[in-house]
Structure formats: C-alpha cells, structure tokens
C-alpha cells in the first residue's frame, strides 16, 4: 500500500481515499464474516 501512496504524489488525496476505502472494506468484511458465523 505504501508503494501505491508514493506512486504518484500529485494524487496523494486520491490514494489516501483509496487507503481509507480499503480500511473500511476490511472492517465491513470482518463484520459480515462475524455475522455469518454467529447466525449461520
């Protein structure tokens, strides 16, 4: 991920948003996985 952030400095905000999106996606996947296991 760090390499992507440094890939194009002129789009630093876009890369930060992408990193944030991946972070949120990881949380959502974990929450959904926990829900499925708990209520399966």
C-alpha distance matrix in Angstrom:
0.0 3.8 5.4 5.2 6.4 8.9 9.8 12.4 13.5 16.2 14.1 12.4 14.0 12.9 9.2 10.0 12.1 9.6 7.5 11.1 12.1 9.8 11.1 14.6 14.5 13.8 16.8 18.9 18.5 19.5 22.3 23.6 23.5 25.4 27.9 28.5 29.2 31.4 33.4 33.5
3.8 0.0 3.8 5.4 5.1 6.4 8.5 11.2 11.5 14.8 13.5 11.3 13.6 13.4 9.7 10.3 13.2 11.6 9.4 12.8 14.6 12.9 13.6 17.1 17.6 16.9 19.5 21.9 21.8 22.5 25.2 26.8 26.7 28.4 30.9 31.8 32.4 34.4 36.6 36.9
5.4 3.8 0.0 3.8 5.4 5.2 5.9 9.4 10.7 14.0 13.0 11.8 14.6 13.9 10.4 12.2 14.9 12.8 11.6 15.3 16.5 14.8 16.3 19.6 19.6 19.2 22.1 24.2 23.8 24.8 27.7 28.9 28.7 30.8 33.2 33.8 34.4 36.7 38.7 38.7
5.2 5.4 3.8 0.0 3.8 5.4 4.9 7.5 9.4 12.0 10.2 9.5 12.0 10.6 7.2 9.7 11.9 9.6 9.2 13.0 13.8 12.6 14.6 17.5 17.4 17.7 20.7 22.2 22.1 23.6 26.2 27.2 27.4 29.7 31.7 32.3 33.4 35.6 37.3 37.4
6.4 5.1 5.4 3.8 0.0 3.8 5.6 6.9 7.1 10.0 8.4 6.5 9.2 9.0 5.6 7.3 10.3 9.2 8.4 11.7 13.5 12.9 14.2 17.1 17.8 18.2 20.6 22.5 23.0 24.2 26.5 27.9 28.5 30.3 32.3 33.3 34.4 36.3 38.1 38.5
8.9 6.4 5.2 5.4 3.8 0.0 3.8 5.6 5.8 9.4 9.3 7.9 11.4 11.6 8.8 10.7 13.8 12.9 12.2 15.5 17.2 16.6 17.9 20.9 21.5 21.7 24.3 26.2 26.5 27.7 30.2 31.5 31.9 33.8 35.9 36.8 37.8 39.7 41.7 42.0
9.8 8.5 5.9 4.9 5.6 3.8 0.0 3.8 6.4 9.1 8.8 9.0 12.4 11.5 9.1 12.0 14.4 12.9 13.2 16.7 17.6 17.0 19.0 21.8 21.8 22.4 25.2 26.8 26.8 28.4 30.9 31.8 32.2 34.5 36.5 37.0 38.2 40.4 42.1 42.1
12.4 11.2 9.4 7.5 6.9 5.6 3.8 0.0 3.8 5.5 5.7 7.0 10.3 9.8 8.5 11.6 13.7 13.0 13.9 16.9 17.9 18.1 20.1 22.4 22.8 23.9 26.4 27.7 28.2 30.0 32.2 33.1 33.9 36.1 37.8 38.5 40.0 42.0 43.5 43.7
13.5 11.5 10.7 9.4 7.1 5.8 6.4 3.8 0.0 3.8 5.3 5.1 8.8 9.7 8.8 10.7 13.4 13.6 14.1 16.6 18.3 18.8 20.2 22.6 23.6 24.6 26.7 28.3 29.2 30.7 32.6 33.9 34.9 36.7 38.5 39.6 40.9 42.7 44.3 44.9
16.2 14.8 14.0 12.0 10.0 9.4 9.1 5.5 3.8 0.0 3.8 5.7 8.2 9.0 9.6 11.7 13.5 14.2 15.5 17.5 18.9 20.1 21.7 23.5 24.5 26.0 28.0 29.2 30.3 32.1 33.8 34.9 36.2 38.1 39.6 40.7 42.4 44.0 45.4 46.0
14.1 13.5 13.0 10.2 8.4 9.3 8.8 5.7 5.3 3.8 0.0 3.8 5.5 5.3 6.3 8.7 10.0 10.6 12.3 14.3 15.3 16.6 18.4 20.0 20.9 22.7 24.6 25.6 26.8 28.7 30.3 31.3 32.7 34.7 36.0 37.1 38.9 40.5 41.8 42.4
12.4 11.3 11.8 9.5 6.5 7.9 9.0 7.0 5.1 5.7 3.8 0.0 3.8 5.5 5.1 6.1 8.6 9.7 10.4 12.2 14.0 15.2 16.4 18.3 19.7 21.0 22.7 24.2 25.5 27.0 28.6 30.0 31.3 33.0 34.5 35.9 37.4 38.9 40.4 41.2
14.0 13.6 14.6 12.0 9.2 11.4 12.4 10.3 8.8 8.2 5.5 3.8 0.0 3.8 5.4 5.1 6.2 8.6 9.8 10.4 12.2 14.2 15.2 16.4 18.1 19.9 21.1 22.3 24.1 25.7 26.9 28.3 30.0 31.5 32.7 34.3 36.1 37.3 38.6 39.6
12.9 13.4 13.9 10.6 9.0 11.6 11.5 9.8 9.7 9.0 5.3 5.5 3.8 0.0 3.8 5.4 5.1 6.2 8.6 9.8 10.4 12.4 14.2 15.2 16.2 18.3 20.0 20.7 22.2 24.3 25.5 26.5 28.2 30.1 31.1 32.4 34.3 35.8 36.9 37.7
9.2 9.7 10.4 7.2 5.6 8.8 9.1 8.5 8.8 9.6 6.3 5.1 5.4 3.8 0.0 3.8 5.3 4.9 6.1 8.5 9.6 10.5 12.2 14.1 15.0 16.4 18.5 19.7 20.8 22.6 24.3 25.4 26.6 28.6 30.0 31.2 32.8 34.4 35.8 36.5
10.0 10.3 12.2 9.7 7.3 10.7 12.0 11.6 10.7 11.7 8.7 6.1 5.1 5.4 3.8 0.0 3.8 5.4 5.0 6.1 8.5 9.8 10.4 12.2 14.0 15.2 16.7 18.3 19.8 21.2 22.6 24.2 25.6 27.1 28.5 30.1 31.6 32.9 34.5 35.5
12.1 13.2 14.9 11.9 10.3 13.8 14.4 13.7 13.4 13.5 10.0 8.6 6.2 5.1 5.3 3.8 0.0 3.8 5.4 5.0 6.0 8.6 9.7 10.4 12.0 14.1 15.3 16.2 18.0 19.8 20.9 22.1 23.9 25.6 26.6 28.1 30.0 31.2 32.5 33.5
9.6 11.6 12.8 9.6 9.2 12.9 12.9 13.0 13.6 14.2 10.6 9.7 8.6 6.2 4.9 5.4 3.8 0.0 3.8 5.4 5.0 6.2 8.6 9.9 10.3 12.3 14.3 15.1 16.2 18.3 19.8 20.7 22.1 24.2 25.4 26.5 28.3 30.0 31.2 31.8
7.5 9.4 11.6 9.2 8.4 12.2 13.2 13.9 14.1 15.5 12.3 10.4 9.8 8.6 6.1 5.0 5.4 3.8 0.0 3.8 5.4 5.1 6.2 8.7 9.8 10.6 12.6 14.3 15.3 16.7 18.5 20.0 21.0 22.7 24.4 25.7 27.1 28.6 30.3 31.0
11.1 12.8 15.3 13.0 11.7 15.5 16.7 16.9 16.6 17.5 14.3 12.2 10.4 9.8 8.5 6.1 5.0 5.4 3.8 0.0 3.8 5.4 5.0 6.2 8.5 9.8 10.7 12.3 14.2 15.4 16.6 18.3 19.9 21.2 22.5 24.3 25.8 27.0 28.5 29.6
12.1 14.6 16.5 13.8 13.5 17.2 17.6 17.9 18.3 18.9 15.3 14.0 12.2 10.4 9.6 8.5 6.0 5.0 5.4 3.8 0.0 3.8 5.4 5.1 6.0 8.5 9.9 10.4 12.1 14.1 15.2 16.2 18.0 19.8 20.8 22.1 24.1 25.4 26.6 27.5
9.8 12.9 14.8 12.6 12.9 16.6 17.0 18.1 18.8 20.1 16.6 15.2 14.2 12.4 10.5 9.8 8.6 6.2 5.1 5.4 3.8 0.0 3.8 5.5 4.9 6.1 8.7 9.8 10.3 12.2 14.1 15.1 16.1 18.2 19.7 20.8 22.3 24.0 25.5 26.1
11.1 13.6 16.3 14.6 14.2 17.9 19.0 20.1 20.2 21.7 18.4 16.4 15.2 14.2 12.2 10.4 9.7 8.6 6.2 5.0 5.4 3.8 0.0 3.8 5.4 5.2 6.5 8.8 10.0 10.8 12.5 14.4 15.4 16.7 18.5 20.1 21.3 22.6 24.5 25.5
14.6 17.1 19.6 17.5 17.1 20.9 21.8 22.4 22.6 23.5 20.0 18.3 16.4 15.2 14.1 12.2 10.4 9.9 8.7 6.2 5.1 5.5 3.8 0.0 3.8 5.4 5.1 6.2 8.6 9.9 10.5 12.2 14.1 15.3 16.4 18.3 19.9 20.9 22.3 23.6
14.5 17.6 19.6 17.4 17.8 21.5 21.8 22.8 23.6 24.5 20.9 19.7 18.1 16.2 15.0 14.0 12.0 10.3 9.8 8.5 6.0 4.9 5.4 3.8 0.0 3.8 5.4 5.0 6.1 8.5 9.8 10.4 12.0 14.1 15.1 16.3 18.1 19.7 20.9 21.6
13.8 16.9 19.2 17.7 18.2 21.7 22.4 23.9 24.6 26.0 22.7 21.0 19.9 18.3 16.4 15.2 14.1 12.3 10.6 9.8 8.5 6.1 5.2 5.4 3.8 0.0 3.8 5.5 5.2 6.1 8.6 10.0 10.5 12.2 14.2 15.3 16.5 18.2 19.9 20.6
16.8 19.5 22.1 20.7 20.6 24.3 25.2 26.4 26.7 28.0 24.6 22.7 21.1 20.0 18.5 16.7 15.3 14.3 12.6 10.7 9.9 8.7 6.5 5.1 5.4 3.8 0.0 3.8 5.5 5.1 6.1 8.6 9.8 10.5 12.2 14.2 15.3 16.3 18.2 19.5
18.9 21.9 24.2 22.2 22.5 26.2 26.8 27.7 28.3 29.2 25.6 24.2 22.3 20.7 19.7 18.3 16.2 15.1 14.3 12.3 10.4 9.8 8.8 6.2 5.0 5.5 3.8 0.0 3.8 5.4 5.0 6.0 8.4 9.8 10.4 12.1 14.1 15.1 16.3 17.5
18.5 21.8 23.8 22.1 23.0 26.5 26.8 28.2 29.2 30.3 26.8 25.5 24.1 22.2 20.8 19.8 18.0 16.2 15.3 14.2 12.1 10.3 10.0 8.6 6.1 5.2 5.5 3.8 0.0 3.8 5.5 5.2 6.0 8.5 9.8 10.4 12.1 14.0 15.3 15.7
19.5 22.5 24.8 23.6 24.2 27.7 28.4 30.0 30.7 32.1 28.7 27.0 25.7 24.3 22.6 21.2 19.8 18.3 16.7 15.4 14.1 12.2 10.8 9.9 8.5 6.1 5.1 5.4 3.8 0.0 3.8 5.5 5.1 6.1 8.6 9.9 10.6 12.1 14.2 15.0
22.3 25.2 27.7 26.2 26.5 30.2 30.9 32.2 32.6 33.8 30.3 28.6 26.9 25.5 24.3 22.6 20.9 19.8 18.5 16.6 15.2 14.1 12.5 10.5 9.8 8.6 6.1 5.0 5.5 3.8 0.0 3.8 5.4 5.1 6.1 8.6 10.0 10.4 12.1 13.8
23.6 26.8 28.9 27.2 27.9 31.5 31.8 33.1 33.9 34.9 31.3 30.0 28.3 26.5 25.4 24.2 22.1 20.7 20.0 18.3 16.2 15.1 14.4 12.2 10.4 10.0 8.6 6.0 5.2 5.5 3.8 0.0 3.8 5.4 5.0 6.1 8.6 9.8 10.5 11.4
23.5 26.7 28.7 27.4 28.5 31.9 32.2 33.9 34.9 36.2 32.7 31.3 30.0 28.2 26.6 25.6 23.9 22.1 21.0 19.9 18.0 16.1 15.4 14.1 12.0 10.5 9.8 8.4 6.0 5.1 5.4 3.8 0.0 3.8 5.4 5.2 6.2 8.5 10.0 10.2
25.4 28.4 30.8 29.7 30.3 33.8 34.5 36.1 36.7 38.1 34.7 33.0 31.5 30.1 28.6 27.1 25.6 24.2 22.7 21.2 19.8 18.2 16.7 15.3 14.1 12.2 10.5 9.8 8.5 6.1 5.1 5.4 3.8 0.0 3.8 5.5 5.2 6.0 8.5 9.8
27.9 30.9 33.2 31.7 32.3 35.9 36.5 37.8 38.5 39.6 36.0 34.5 32.7 31.1 30.0 28.5 26.6 25.4 24.4 22.5 20.8 19.7 18.5 16.4 15.1 14.2 12.2 10.4 9.8 8.6 6.1 5.0 5.4 3.8 0.0 3.8 5.5 5.1 6.0 8.0
28.5 31.8 33.8 32.3 33.3 36.8 37.0 38.5 39.6 40.7 37.1 35.9 34.3 32.4 31.2 30.1 28.1 26.5 25.7 24.3 22.1 20.8 20.1 18.3 16.3 15.3 14.2 12.1 10.4 9.9 8.6 6.1 5.2 5.5 3.8 0.0 3.8 5.5 5.4 5.4
29.2 32.4 34.4 33.4 34.4 37.8 38.2 40.0 40.9 42.4 38.9 37.4 36.1 34.3 32.8 31.6 30.0 28.3 27.1 25.8 24.1 22.3 21.3 19.9 18.1 16.5 15.3 14.1 12.1 10.6 10.0 8.6 6.2 5.2 5.5 3.8 0.0 3.8 5.6 5.4
31.4 34.4 36.7 35.6 36.3 39.7 40.4 42.0 42.7 44.0 40.5 38.9 37.3 35.8 34.4 32.9 31.2 30.0 28.6 27.0 25.4 24.0 22.6 20.9 19.7 18.2 16.3 15.1 14.0 12.1 10.4 9.8 8.5 6.0 5.1 5.5 3.8 0.0 3.8 5.9
33.4 36.6 38.7 37.3 38.1 41.7 42.1 43.5 44.3 45.4 41.8 40.4 38.6 36.9 35.8 34.5 32.5 31.2 30.3 28.5 26.6 25.5 24.5 22.3 20.9 19.9 18.2 16.3 15.3 14.2 12.1 10.5 10.0 8.5 6.0 5.4 5.6 3.8 0.0 3.8
33.5 36.9 38.7 37.4 38.5 42.0 42.1 43.7 44.9 46.0 42.4 41.2 39.6 37.7 36.5 35.5 33.5 31.8 31.0 29.6 27.5 26.1 25.5 23.6 21.6 20.6 19.5 17.5 15.7 15.0 13.8 11.4 10.2 9.8 8.0 5.4 5.4 5.9 3.8 0.0
